[in-house]
């Protein structure tokens, strides 16, 4: 695996949590972060799917006619 060195700032609490996960799984802190990013980025929603899921979410909403628009 080719890697690029990247530095990030973590809170003390987050660093401690990552250290505990790394220790309990026998991996490095970097590996914990890489795995977490893989999961996070794999779950990134498709914007079109998200928009489609909201269609009709507010059926009671009314839209004014174009001639009523405030073009101020």
Biopython code that builds the backbone (N, CA, C, O; Angstrom):
import numpy as np
from Bio.PDB.StructureBuilder import StructureBuilder

atoms = [
    (1, "UNK", "N", (0.843, -1.167, 0.000)),
    (1, "UNK", "CA", (0.000, 0.000, 0.000)),
    (1, "UNK", "C", (0.889, 1.232, 0.000)),
    (1, "UNK", "O", (1.768, 1.366, 0.852)),
    (2, "UNK", "N", (0.672, 2.113, -0.930)),
    (2, "UNK", "CA", (1.368, 3.384, -0.966)),
    (2, "UNK", "C", (0.592, 4.368, -0.103)),
    (2, "UNK", "O", (-0.633, 4.438, -0.196)),
    (3, "UNK", "N", (1.278, 5.117, 0.723)),
    (3, "UNK", "CA", (0.599, 6.024, 1.639)),
    (3, "UNK", "C", (1.203, 7.415, 1.563)),
    (3, "UNK", "O", (2.367, 7.582, 1.198)),
    (4, "UNK", "N", (0.409, 8.400, 1.907)),
    (4, "UNK", "CA", (0.842, 9.785, 1.970)),
    (4, "UNK", "C", (0.742, 10.239, 3.419)),
    (4, "UNK", "O", (-0.311, 10.110, 4.043)),
    (5, "UNK", "N", (1.815, 10.761, 3.944)),
    (5, "UNK", "CA", (1.814, 11.223, 5.336)),
    (5, "UNK", "C", (0.867, 12.413, 5.462)),
    (5, "UNK", "O", (0.939, 13.365, 4.685)),
    (6, "UNK", "N", (-0.021, 12.343, 6.453)),
    (6, "UNK", "CA", (-0.999, 13.389, 6.691)),
    (6, "UNK", "C", (-1.067, 13.648, 8.193)),
    (6, "UNK", "O", (-1.116, 12.709, 8.987)),
    (7, "UNK", "N", (-1.071, 14.894, 8.571)),
    (7, "UNK", "CA", (-1.165, 15.237, 9.980)),
    (7, "UNK", "C", (-2.537, 15.818, 10.271)),
    (7, "UNK", "O", (-3.078, 16.591, 9.480)),
    (8, "UNK", "N", (-3.099, 15.435, 11.424)),
    (8, "UNK", "CA", (-4.379, 15.974, 11.864)),
    (8, "UNK", "C", (-4.283, 16.299, 13.348)),
    (8, "UNK", "O", (-3.450, 15.748, 14.067)),
    (9, "UNK", "N", (-5.134, 17.187, 13.786)),
    (9, "UNK", "CA", (-5.221, 17.506, 15.204)),
    (9, "UNK", "C", (-6.440, 16.808, 15.779)),
    (9, "UNK", "O", (-7.530, 16.864, 15.210)),
    (10, "UNK", "N", (-6.243, 16.146, 16.916)),
    (10, "UNK", "CA", (-7.314, 15.432, 17.591)),
    (10, "UNK", "C", (-7.478, 15.984, 19.000)),
    (10, "UNK", "O", (-6.512, 16.444, 19.610)),
    (11, "UNK", "N", (-8.696, 15.937, 19.511)),
    (11, "UNK", "CA", (-8.882, 16.288, 20.914)),
    (11, "UNK", "C", (-8.261, 15.174, 21.749)),
    (11, "UNK", "O", (-8.062, 14.059, 21.267)),
    (12, "UNK", "N", (-7.958, 15.487, 22.996)),
    (12, "UNK", "CA", (-7.381, 14.476, 23.886)),
    (12, "UNK", "C", (-8.350, 13.310, 24.061)),
    (12, "UNK", "O", (-7.933, 12.153, 24.118)),
    (13, "UNK", "N", (-9.639, 13.618, 24.145)),
    (13, "UNK", "CA", (-10.642, 12.559, 24.309)),
    (13, "UNK", "C", (-10.668, 11.639, 23.091)),
    (13, "UNK", "O", (-10.678, 10.416, 23.233)),
    (14, "UNK", "N", (-10.679, 12.221, 21.900)),
    (14, "UNK", "CA", (-10.708, 11.415, 20.676)),
    (14, "UNK", "C", (-9.436, 10.587, 20.546)),
    (14, "UNK", "O", (-9.491, 9.416, 20.171)),
    (15, "UNK", "N", (-8.309, 11.183, 20.849)),
    (15, "UNK", "CA", (-7.046, 10.448, 20.777)),
    (15, "UNK", "C", (-7.058, 9.255, 21.735)),
    (15, "UNK", "O", (-6.598, 8.168, 21.386)),
    (16, "UNK", "N", (-7.583, 9.461, 22.936)),
    (16, "UNK", "CA", (-7.674, 8.365, 23.901)),
    (16, "UNK", "C", (-8.583, 7.256, 23.416)),
    (16, "UNK", "O", (-8.274, 6.076, 23.582)),
    (17, "UNK", "N", (-9.692, 7.626, 22.821)),
    (17, "UNK", "CA", (-10.623, 6.612, 22.301)),
    (17, "UNK", "C", (-9.978, 5.811, 21.186)),
    (17, "UNK", "O", (-10.113, 4.589, 21.133)),
    (18, "UNK", "N", (-9.274, 6.502, 20.291)),
    (18, "UNK", "CA", (-8.595, 5.806, 19.190)),
    (18, "UNK", "C", (-7.510, 4.890, 19.738)),
    (18, "UNK", "O", (-7.365, 3.757, 19.278)),
    (19, "UNK", "N", (-6.749, 5.369, 20.714)),
    (19, "UNK", "CA", (-5.698, 4.548, 21.315)),
    (19, "UNK", "C", (-6.271, 3.276, 21.938)),
    (19, "UNK", "O", (-5.682, 2.202, 21.813)),
    (20, "UNK", "N", (-7.417, 3.396, 22.607)),
    (20, "UNK", "CA", (-8.035, 2.210, 23.222)),
    (20, "UNK", "C", (-8.493, 1.209, 22.159)),
    (20, "UNK", "O", (-8.312, 0.003, 22.323)),
    (21, "UNK", "N", (-9.079, 1.702, 21.085)),
    (21, "UNK", "CA", (-9.508, 0.813, 19.996)),
    (21, "UNK", "C", (-8.292, 0.142, 19.364)),
    (21, "UNK", "O", (-8.303, -1.062, 19.104)),
    (22, "UNK", "N", (-7.257, 0.920, 19.123)),
    (22, "UNK", "CA", (-6.039, 0.374, 18.513)),
    (22, "UNK", "C", (-5.433, -0.709, 19.397)),
    (22, "UNK", "O", (-5.056, -1.778, 18.916)),
    (23, "UNK", "N", (-5.344, -0.429, 20.676)),
    (23, "UNK", "CA", (-4.765, -1.389, 21.609)),
    (23, "UNK", "C", (-5.584, -2.677, 21.686)),
    (23, "UNK", "O", (-5.030, -3.776, 21.677)),
    (24, "UNK", "N", (-6.890, -2.532, 21.761)),
    (24, "UNK", "CA", (-7.738, -3.730, 21.888)),
    (24, "UNK", "C", (-7.772, -4.559, 20.613)),
    (24, "UNK", "O", (-8.059, -5.755, 20.662)),
    (25, "UNK", "N", (-7.481, -3.938, 19.469)),
    (25, "UNK", "CA", (-7.481, -4.668, 18.197)),
    (25, "UNK", "C", (-6.080, -5.016, 17.712)),
    (25, "UNK", "O", (-5.922, -5.674, 16.684)),
    (26, "UNK", "N", (-5.061, -4.576, 18.450)),
    (26, "UNK", "CA", (-3.692, -4.892, 18.070)),
    (26, "UNK", "C", (-3.245, -4.243, 16.773)),
    (26, "UNK", "O", (-2.476, -4.829, 16.011)),
    (27, "UNK", "N", (-3.729, -3.028, 16.523)),
    (27, "UNK", "CA", (-3.344, -2.299, 15.314)),
    (27, "UNK", "C", (-2.849, -0.914, 15.710)),
    (27, "UNK", "O", (-2.969, -0.508, 16.866)),
    (28, "UNK", "N", (-2.303, -0.206, 14.758)),
    (28, "UNK", "CA", (-1.814, 1.143, 15.021)),
    (28, "UNK", "C", (-2.969, 2.144, 15.002)),
    (28, "UNK", "O", (-4.059, 1.867, 14.502)),
    (29, "UNK", "N", (-2.682, 3.322, 15.570)),
    (29, "UNK", "CA", (-3.658, 4.404, 15.525)),
    (29, "UNK", "C", (-3.984, 4.755, 14.071)),
    (29, "UNK", "O", (-5.144, 4.990, 13.731)),
    (30, "UNK", "N", (-2.967, 4.788, 13.225)),
    (30, "UNK", "CA", (-3.174, 5.115, 11.811)),
    (30, "UNK", "C", (-4.130, 4.124, 11.156)),
    (30, "UNK", "O", (-4.971, 4.514, 10.346)),
    (31, "UNK", "N", (-4.003, 2.845, 11.504)),
    (31, "UNK", "CA", (-4.886, 1.835, 10.922)),
    (31, "UNK", "C", (-6.326, 2.040, 11.377)),
    (31, "UNK", "O", (-7.253, 1.873, 10.584)),
    (32, "UNK", "N", (-6.525, 2.398, 12.638)),
    (32, "UNK", "CA", (-7.880, 2.672, 13.135)),
    (32, "UNK", "C", (-8.492, 3.824, 12.343)),
    (32, "UNK", "O", (-9.645, 3.749, 11.921)),
    (33, "UNK", "N", (-7.722, 4.882, 12.145)),
    (33, "UNK", "CA", (-8.229, 6.047, 11.412)),
    (33, "UNK", "C", (-8.519, 5.693, 9.958)),
    (33, "UNK", "O", (-9.543, 6.110, 9.416)),
    (34, "UNK", "N", (-7.621, 4.920, 9.311)),
    (34, "UNK", "CA", (-7.866, 4.515, 7.920)),
    (34, "UNK", "C", (-9.136, 3.696, 7.800)),
    (34, "UNK", "O", (-9.935, 3.913, 6.889)),
    (35, "UNK", "N", (-9.327, 2.749, 8.719)),
    (35, "UNK", "CA", (-10.540, 1.915, 8.682)),
    (35, "UNK", "C", (-11.798, 2.764, 8.880)),
    (35, "UNK", "O", (-12.804, 2.572, 8.197)),
    (36, "UNK", "N", (-11.726, 3.701, 9.824)),
    (36, "UNK", "CA", (-12.880, 4.571, 10.080)),
    (36, "UNK", "C", (-13.204, 5.418, 8.856)),
    (36, "UNK", "O", (-14.371, 5.596, 8.508)),
    (37, "UNK", "N", (-12.167, 5.938, 8.207)),
    (37, "UNK", "CA", (-12.392, 6.740, 7.004)),
    (37, "UNK", "C", (-12.957, 5.896, 5.866)),
    (37, "UNK", "O", (-13.815, 6.363, 5.118)),
    (38, "UNK", "N", (-12.486, 4.663, 5.729)),
    (38, "UNK", "CA", (-13.036, 3.776, 4.698)),
    (38, "UNK", "C", (-14.539, 3.582, 4.896)),
    (38, "UNK", "O", (-15.311, 3.645, 3.939)),
    (39, "UNK", "N", (-14.945, 3.348, 6.136)),
    (39, "UNK", "CA", (-16.373, 3.160, 6.429)),
    (39, "UNK", "C", (-17.144, 4.447, 6.172)),
    (39, "UNK", "O", (-18.194, 4.429, 5.530)),
    (40, "UNK", "N", (-16.626, 5.561, 6.671)),
    (40, "UNK", "CA", (-17.299, 6.849, 6.515)),
    (40, "UNK", "C", (-17.467, 7.216, 5.043)),
    (40, "UNK", "O", (-18.549, 7.629, 4.626)),
    (41, "UNK", "N", (-16.426, 7.070, 4.272)),
    (41, "UNK", "CA", (-16.483, 7.461, 2.864)),
    (41, "UNK", "C", (-17.305, 6.499, 2.026)),
    (41, "UNK", "O", (-17.877, 6.902, 1.013)),
    (42, "UNK", "N", (-17.378, 5.249, 2.419)),
    (42, "UNK", "CA", (-18.198, 4.280, 1.684)),
    (42, "UNK", "C", (-19.677, 4.563, 1.871)),
    (42, "UNK", "O", (-20.489, 4.227, 1.009)),
    (43, "UNK", "N", (-20.033, 5.181, 2.991)),
    (43, "UNK", "CA", (-21.435, 5.462, 3.291)),
    (43, "UNK", "C", (-21.870, 6.840, 2.829)),
    (43, "UNK", "O", (-22.991, 7.259, 3.116)),
    (44, "UNK", "N", (-21.010, 7.550, 2.122)),
    (44, "UNK", "CA", (-21.355, 8.889, 1.648)),
    (44, "UNK", "C", (-22.573, 8.786, 0.729)),
    (44, "UNK", "O", (-22.533, 8.079, -0.278)),
    (45, "UNK", "N", (-23.639, 9.479, 1.066)),
    (45, "UNK", "CA", (-24.857, 9.348, 0.267)),
    (45, "UNK", "C", (-24.722, 9.986, -1.113)),
    (45, "UNK", "O", (-24.025, 10.984, -1.295)),
    (46, "UNK", "N", (-25.396, 9.391, -2.054)),
    (46, "UNK", "CA", (-25.475, 9.938, -3.396)),
    (46, "UNK", "C", (-26.470, 11.102, -3.342)),
    (46, "UNK", "O", (-27.603, 10.905, -2.901)),
    (47, "UNK", "N", (-26.087, 12.303, -3.775)),
    (47, "UNK", "CA", (-26.999, 13.449, -3.684)),
    (47, "UNK", "C", (-28.339, 13.216, -4.383)),
    (47, "UNK", "O", (-29.377, 13.648, -3.882)),
    (48, "UNK", "N", (-28.329, 12.545, -5.520)),
    (48, "UNK", "CA", (-29.575, 12.292, -6.245)),
    (48, "UNK", "C", (-30.491, 11.378, -5.436)),
    (48, "UNK", "O", (-31.703, 11.585, -5.401)),
    (49, "UNK", "N", (-29.916, 10.372, -4.791)),
    (49, "UNK", "CA", (-30.709, 9.462, -3.966)),
    (49, "UNK", "C", (-31.284, 10.192, -2.763)),
    (49, "UNK", "O", (-32.441, 9.978, -2.401)),
    (50, "UNK", "N", (-30.489, 11.049, -2.142)),
    (50, "UNK", "CA", (-30.964, 11.816, -0.992)),
    (50, "UNK", "C", (-32.097, 12.747, -1.389)),
    (50, "UNK", "O", (-33.095, 12.847, -0.676)),
    (51, "UNK", "N", (-31.953, 13.421, -2.508)),
    (51, "UNK", "CA", (-32.995, 14.330, -2.975)),
    (51, "UNK", "C", (-34.277, 13.568, -3.290)),
    (51, "UNK", "O", (-35.374, 14.007, -2.943)),
    (52, "UNK", "N", (-34.126, 12.420, -3.955)),
    (52, "UNK", "CA", (-35.287, 11.608, -4.309)),
    (52, "UNK", "C", (-36.029, 11.138, -3.051)),
    (52, "UNK", "O", (-37.256, 11.040, -3.055)),
    (53, "UNK", "N", (-35.291, 10.849, -1.983)),
    (53, "UNK", "CA", (-35.893, 10.377, -0.740)),
    (53, "UNK", "C", (-36.715, 11.458, -0.058)),
    (53, "UNK", "O", (-37.593, 11.145, 0.747)),
    (54, "UNK", "N", (-36.448, 12.736, -0.365)),
    (54, "UNK", "CA", (-37.194, 13.816, 0.268)),
    (54, "UNK", "C", (-38.418, 14.237, -0.528)),
    (54, "UNK", "O", (-39.219, 15.032, -0.037)),
    (55, "UNK", "N", (-38.586, 13.735, -1.727)),
    (55, "UNK", "CA", (-39.718, 14.131, -2.562)),
    (55, "UNK", "C", (-41.019, 13.796, -1.858)),
    (55, "UNK", "O", (-41.235, 12.654, -1.454)),
    (56, "UNK", "N", (-41.871, 14.770, -1.713)),
    (56, "UNK", "CA", (-43.160, 14.564, -1.072)),
    (56, "UNK", "C", (-43.079, 14.543, 0.446)),
    (56, "UNK", "O", (-44.042, 14.154, 1.106)),
    (57, "UNK", "N", (-41.951, 14.953, 1.012)),
    (57, "UNK", "CA", (-41.776, 14.892, 2.463)),
    (57, "UNK", "C", (-42.684, 15.876, 3.187)),
    (57, "UNK", "O", (-43.012, 15.665, 4.355)),
    (58, "UNK", "N", (-43.091, 16.933, 2.522)),
    (58, "UNK", "CA", (-43.975, 17.929, 3.134)),
    (58, "UNK", "C", (-45.168, 18.157, 2.207)),
    (58, "UNK", "O", (-45.256, 19.203, 1.564)),
    (59, "UNK", "N", (-46.083, 17.196, 2.131)),
    (59, "UNK", "CA", (-47.199, 17.324, 1.195)),
    (59, "UNK", "C", (-48.097, 18.519, 1.481)),
    (59, "UNK", "O", (-48.803, 18.984, 0.586)),
    (60, "UNK", "N", (-48.085, 19.029, 2.724)),
    (60, "UNK", "CA", (-48.933, 20.166, 3.057)),
    (60, "UNK", "C", (-48.326, 21.497, 2.624)),
    (60, "UNK", "O", (-48.986, 22.533, 2.706)),
    (61, "UNK", "N", (-47.079, 21.480, 2.165)),
    (61, "UNK", "CA", (-46.413, 22.710, 1.743)),
    (61, "UNK", "C", (-47.076, 23.248, 0.481)),
    (61, "UNK", "O", (-47.449, 22.497, -0.420)),
    (62, "UNK", "N", (-47.211, 24.565, 0.443)),
    (62, "UNK", "CA", (-47.798, 25.179, -0.750)),
    (62, "UNK", "C", (-46.754, 26.074, -1.401)),
    (62, "UNK", "O", (-45.921, 26.680, -0.726)),
    (63, "UNK", "N", (-46.814, 26.141, -2.685)),
    (63, "UNK", "CA", (-45.880, 26.949, -3.454)),
    (63, "UNK", "C", (-46.677, 28.059, -4.119)),
    (63, "UNK", "O", (-47.664, 27.785, -4.802)),
    (64, "UNK", "N", (-46.263, 29.313, -3.930)),
    (64, "UNK", "CA", (-47.014, 30.408, -4.559)),
    (64, "UNK", "C", (-46.867, 30.377, -6.075)),
    (64, "UNK", "O", (-45.864, 29.896, -6.602)),
    (65, "UNK", "N", (-47.852, 30.883, -6.750)),
    (65, "UNK", "CA", (-47.793, 30.981, -8.207)),
    (65, "UNK", "C", (-46.671, 31.949, -8.587)),
    (65, "UNK", "O", (-46.319, 32.834, -7.807)),
    (66, "UNK", "N", (-46.129, 31.782, -9.756)),
    (66, "UNK", "CA", (-44.988, 32.608, -10.190)),
    (66, "UNK", "C", (-45.296, 34.090, -10.141)),
    (66, "UNK", "O", (-44.420, 34.896, -9.823)),
    (67, "UNK", "N", (-46.526, 34.460, -10.451)),
    (67, "UNK", "CA", (-46.860, 35.904, -10.445)),
    (67, "UNK", "C", (-46.916, 36.459, -9.023)),
    (67, "UNK", "O", (-47.026, 37.673, -8.851)),
    (68, "UNK", "N", (-46.844, 35.611, -8.007)),
    (68, "UNK", "CA", (-46.841, 36.054, -6.613)),
    (68, "UNK", "C", (-45.422, 36.135, -6.033)),
    (68, "UNK", "O", (-45.239, 36.579, -4.899)),
    (69, "UNK", "N", (-44.437, 35.713, -6.802)),
    (69, "UNK", "CA", (-43.065, 35.724, -6.311)),
    (69, "UNK", "C", (-42.599, 37.137, -6.038)),
    (69, "UNK", "O", (-42.892, 38.050, -6.810)),
    (70, "UNK", "N", (-41.880, 37.325, -4.955)),
    (70, "UNK", "CA", (-41.279, 38.618, -4.633)),
    (70, "UNK", "C", (-39.919, 38.667, -5.321)),
    (70, "UNK", "O", (-39.004, 37.936, -4.941)),
    (71, "UNK", "N", (-39.787, 39.486, -6.285)),
    (71, "UNK", "CA", (-38.531, 39.564, -7.039)),
    (71, "UNK", "C", (-37.686, 40.743, -6.586)),
    (71, "UNK", "O", (-36.766, 41.156, -7.292)),
    (72, "UNK", "N", (-37.994, 41.292, -5.407)),
    (72, "UNK", "CA", (-37.384, 42.431, -4.783)),
    (72, "UNK", "C", (-36.012, 42.731, -5.084)),
    (72, "UNK", "O", (-35.464, 43.703, -4.563)),
]
sb = StructureBuilder()
sb.init_structure("model")
sb.init_model(0)
sb.init_chain("A")
sb.init_seg("    ")
for serial, (resi, resn, name, xyz) in enumerate(atoms, 1):
    if name == "N":
        sb.init_residue(resn, " ", resi, " ")
    sb.init_atom(name, np.array(xyz, "f"), 0.0, 1.0, " ", f" {name:<3s}", serial, name[0])
structure = sb.get_structure()
